[in-house]
Amino acid sequence: MIAFIVRRLMQAALVVFAVTTLVFFLIRISGDPASLGVSLDENRTPEEIQAEYQQIRAEMGLDKHLLVQYGLFWTRTLQGDFGYSFRYGIPTVKLISERLPNSLRLGLVALVIGIVVGLPLGVVAALRRGSILDNVATTIAVFGIVVPQFWLGIMLILLFSVELGWLPTSGTGSWKHIILPALTLSTGLTATVARMARSGMLEALNQDYIRTAYAKGLSQRIVILRHALRNSSISIITVVISSLPHLIGTVVVVEVVFAWPGVGNLMAQAVANRDYPVVFADVILFGTITVLAFLLLDLLYSVVDPRIRHR
Amino acid sequence: MADNKRSQTKQEVVTLNFRTVRLSVAFLVVAALALAACSSDPETITVEVPVEVEKVVTKEVIKEVIKEVIKEVPVIQTKVETKVETVEVVVEVEAPVVYPERMVIAIGALPVNLVGNTIPSLQSRLFSRLMYGQLAALNDATGQVEPEHLESMTLVDDTTVEIKLKKNIVFHNGEKLDANGLKKTFDILSNLDPAKFTWKFTGFKDYEDTGTVIDDYTMRFKLTAPIDRWASAFTFMPLAPAHLEKVGLDGYTDDPVGTGPYQFVEWKRDSYIQLTRWNDNPGPKPVIKNVVLRHVPEAAVRVAGLKAGEFQLIAAAPPENVPGLIKDGFNIFVGDSMQSMYIGFDIYGSNEALRDKRVRQALLYALDMDAMHKTIAGGYGTRLQCQIVAPGGFGYNESLVGRYDYDPVKAKALLKEAGYENGLDLPGSATTARYFRDRSLMDAISAQWSAIGINVDMSYPESAEWLQLLINGTLPDGFMNIGLNWYLADNTTSMWGAASDPSFADMRTAKGVITDPVTREAKVKEIAAYICDEAQALHAYTIPNVFAYSSDMPAISASKSFELQIPTE
């Protein structure tokens, strides 16, 4: 097992390295941040503007050969130095550590909502297959998958903040502030969990061991919770954990809509401003979270299904 | 709420006893009125005033007395009723307006640090001018930089500037502003660590150094060459020198100190900035006690927050939301900004057609800019008239009004005359979402050009990429760009597209050394006329500055530099 974890961690590091490398080179295609810092005072000649542009590039270290920059980047990163944010002028690590707790809190609440709402929805839909309840649950699931989070967030704000006045529109402060962003963030996850729970349960309910369990005189509650749900839990866990990359992607949109001061919001601003150190640090963070989540998924398999053993 | 109503009336009953008449009892009546004014509901207060009879007291005399006594509060109506030994005077007064103590302002972006003079965006001035005063400031009406914390700002000779500080300028922490402290802050800011402050303080780029202290309140500066914009260096926000030395620039951003009407309370990066009224401010005090600036990037959410009562004011309200907000009872401020949208033509680029003045004129005649202004900018901002400066701005040339009014027939005729009867293809480039609805404007323009046979192949690179191409001179065929100009007092005429025109360059150089405002304004007008005659650029409209705010707030306005103007007590 330990060998398996070590091997997977090494693979994870390789994935993070590859993703960061890809981003490092791709982001250069769309303009550099020095251009955003040049004063386009129109009394200046193009030569003066060009000179300032080159000076800023030099100060940012962008005048060096790309491969040299790449080498320096990894040398510093491996020493834990992610550099200063071009935009904020403070260490990138400090900037991210200010935001990360907010994003984790939001992600965690969304995850809980996704499981707590999605799981029963899927189970009930499976148990009442073909009923109105099943149709309603399926409709909710489909809606949750197709609805754009940006639009949904605005609609929820209009309903719960403007019309009903129950919840704040944006920002942080009290427990009320997290409800709408978490709800918006969780819709995709809720829908996916509901769908997987439904199909997993339907499959399990047709198995021989379920009939045996009923034949033994076990109550429906015991059969559902102890036998059917447990056996369909692998697919549900897979869905929940493999939804993390999607959740991370969505968190950028949701945090911008709700002015939630998390790493997603920071990432959106960093990309717009070509704040390379912050973009790279965010990519490494998101990449690490994703690969660790998949490692966790592999480990959970053996817990849920003892037949699975890692070598 | 009743106490928030802008105008109320109150009734006061003042009973005057004629046994003694002394007019010096005025303060008693004032006190009574003040007490009444503090209450939200109309009420009656009777004040027994001993007055000694020194002259014949008539109703008119009493009215005059009352008027004198309550001059602090506007009198609406006075009724006088005579009784046996008393005169009852009923006075209706306008109660003072009571505003909420707190105003939450939602804006699209908060400054990345709070140190004055290092905050890059013009929009951040909304914050910085609440907290920081300036040595001198741009006057919207005159277009000139005029003293604020300065007693005077003089051009001693062509290259020598002398400034004198006012003697009573105090910082929020009690420090006093003097020449030595000012010099110290100039020096510190001129040597910012580029890793920490990407945006440089370039205030003294036209000067030999950061000046010499003459005495406690006087400094002298030497220009490297005569230049028209010499005063711009003094649009400087003084920083408290002792505090700055003690905490450094890093510490200053966590605990900023200025000389503005509000002082710093708390800041959470990219979330909010909290300010409170500086009660020791020797100048006029704003009527709102606490101001919170909230970061809300999405315009739709800002509007929703205003409607929900979460924000009292939103900056950059979308023009299309304005009618609905007015209908819902919100107040709107629509002003001009100093930013003008224009499209510059590269007249000396590789594209031959654009070198022909008739083609450029056809490009201008082919556009119904009034319609575009109305639909894209909601009719807000000011339609430009063949020049970068809006009416009222420094150097505005009235003779250019209507020079290229919409005339597609004339446009086609000009194209035919230039040999492009069957139309022509042109490349173009513009940003997306860098400037106010830039892509929408460019799409509309392209569509109208195509109606007369000019097909524009537009590209919309990312802002950073577009700027890089612009700086490197590698935009597609160097044809045109969309941009904006901040027509500051000394920067009114230059155009990117015209930068390669030698005649224009000569005129600009000549203007650049004229320090006399009157002569310079004449030159600015001359250059504007040249650009218009040569059809070197398309001038669209100024970017509107639209605020929406709740009805219980005082009448709030903003300068053309996005500086919020909150009424004072």
HADDOCK unambig.tbl for C-alpha pairs under 7 A between the chains (distance, minus, plus):
assign (segid A and resid 30 and name CA) (segid B and resid 462 and name CA) 6.55 0.50 0.50
assign (segid A and resid 30 and name CA) (segid B and resid 464 and name CA) 6.77 0.50 0.50
assign (segid A and resid 30 and name CA) (segid B and resid 465 and name CA) 5.10 0.50 0.50
assign (segid A and resid 31 and name CA) (segid B and resid 464 and name CA) 4.75 0.50 0.50
assign (segid A and resid 31 and name CA) (segid B and resid 465 and name CA) 3.73 0.50 0.50
assign (segid A and resid 31 and name CA) (segid B and resid 468 and name CA) 6.05 0.50 0.50
assign (segid A and resid 32 and name CA) (segid B and resid 464 and name CA) 6.12 0.50 0.50
assign (segid A and resid 32 and name CA) (segid B and resid 465 and name CA) 6.91 0.50 0.50
assign (segid A and resid 33 and name CA) (segid B and resid 464 and name CA) 6.58 0.50 0.50
assign (segid A and resid 35 and name CA) (segid B and resid 464 and name CA) 6.11 0.50 0.50
assign (segid A and resid 35 and name CA) (segid B and resid 467 and name CA) 5.64 0.50 0.50
assign (segid A and resid 35 and name CA) (segid B and resid 468 and name CA) 5.28 0.50 0.50
assign (segid A and resid 36 and name CA) (segid B and resid 464 and name CA) 6.02 0.50 0.50
assign (segid A and resid 36 and name CA) (segid B and resid 467 and name CA) 6.98 0.50 0.50
assign (segid A and resid 37 and name CA) (segid B and resid 199 and name CA) 6.56 0.50 0.50
assign (segid A and resid 42 and name CA) (segid B and resid 494 and name CA) 5.66 0.50 0.50
assign (segid A and resid 42 and name CA) (segid B and resid 495 and name CA) 6.37 0.50 0.50
assign (segid A and resid 42 and name CA) (segid B and resid 496 and name CA) 6.60 0.50 0.50
assign (segid A and resid 43 and name CA) (segid B and resid 491 and name CA) 6.77 0.50 0.50
assign (segid A and resid 43 and name CA) (segid B and resid 494 and name CA) 6.08 0.50 0.50
assign (segid A and resid 49 and name CA) (segid B and resid 471 and name CA) 6.88 0.50 0.50
assign (segid A and resid 50 and name CA) (segid B and resid 471 and name CA) 6.02 0.50 0.50
assign (segid A and resid 50 and name CA) (segid B and resid 472 and name CA) 6.95 0.50 0.50
assign (segid A and resid 59 and name CA) (segid B and resid 194 and name CA) 6.67 0.50 0.50
assign (segid A and resid 84 and name CA) (segid B and resid 195 and name CA) 6.60 0.50 0.50
assign (segid A and resid 86 and name CA) (segid B and resid 198 and name CA) 6.38 0.50 0.50
assign (segid A and resid 87 and name CA) (segid B and resid 198 and name CA) 6.66 0.50 0.50
assign (segid A and resid 88 and name CA) (segid B and resid 112 and name CA) 5.49 0.50 0.50
assign (segid A and resid 89 and name CA) (segid B and resid 195 and name CA) 5.95 0.50 0.50
assign (segid A and resid 89 and name CA) (segid B and resid 196 and name CA) 3.66 0.50 0.50
assign (segid A and resid 89 and name CA) (segid B and resid 197 and name CA) 5.58 0.50 0.50
assign (segid A and resid 89 and name CA) (segid B and resid 198 and name CA) 6.93 0.50 0.50
assign (segid A and resid 90 and name CA) (segid B and resid 196 and name CA) 6.16 0.50 0.50
assign (segid A and resid 154 and name CA) (segid B and resid 301 and name CA) 6.97 0.50 0.50
assign (segid A and resid 158 and name CA) (segid B and resid 304 and name CA) 6.49 0.50 0.50
assign (segid A and resid 161 and name CA) (segid B and resid 308 and name CA) 5.97 0.50 0.50
assign (segid A and resid 162 and name CA) (segid B and resid 304 and name CA) 6.10 0.50 0.50
assign (segid A and resid 162 and name CA) (segid B and resid 307 and name CA) 6.08 0.50 0.50
assign (segid A and resid 162 and name CA) (segid B and resid 308 and name CA) 4.54 0.50 0.50
assign (segid A and resid 165 and name CA) (segid B and resid 308 and name CA) 6.36 0.50 0.50
assign (segid A and resid 169 and name CA) (segid B and resid 301 and name CA) 6.85 0.50 0.50
assign (segid A and resid 169 and name CA) (segid B and resid 305 and name CA) 5.75 0.50 0.50
assign (segid A and resid 256 and name CA) (segid B and resid 297 and name CA) 6.65 0.50 0.50
assign (segid A and resid 257 and name CA) (segid B and resid 298 and name CA) 5.91 0.50 0.50
assign (segid A and resid 259 and name CA) (segid B and resid 295 and name CA) 6.61 0.50 0.50
assign (segid A and resid 259 and name CA) (segid B and resid 296 and name CA) 5.26 0.50 0.50
assign (segid A and resid 259 and name CA) (segid B and resid 297 and name CA) 6.50 0.50 0.50
assign (segid A and resid 261 and name CA) (segid B and resid 270 and name CA) 6.72 0.50 0.50
assign (segid A and resid 261 and name CA) (segid B and resid 271 and name CA) 6.33 0.50 0.50
